[in-house]
Amino acid sequence: MLDVKIQPVTVFPDTATTLKIVGANIRQLGEGGSAVVAWQLSNGDNQLKSGALFIEGEEYNIWGADDSYLATLVLAKLGLTPFVEEPTPPSP
């Protein structure tokens, strides 16, 4: 569904570099709606850890169809930081 590069984080015995949002199961539609979001941490090739998060209320309402919001929310709930590539300095 969605892959996000993350700052490397140790997931014994390896290092995860990607958060994958693999699906969202909507439990209840509309106001007061809720969903379960499945995620995985991987090193690009291998899944290292997986889990699910429950979102409801305001978090669910803000999500709408904006999957980038969903990725940001999952990153925050898992305490992960997106990978930001440093710009290459211009050559002298």
Secondary structure, 3 states (H helix, E strand, C coil): CEEEEEEEEEECCEEEEEEEEEEEEEEECCCCCEEEEEEEEECCCCEEEEEEEEEEHHHHHHHCCCHHHHHHHHHHHHCCCECCCCCCCCCC
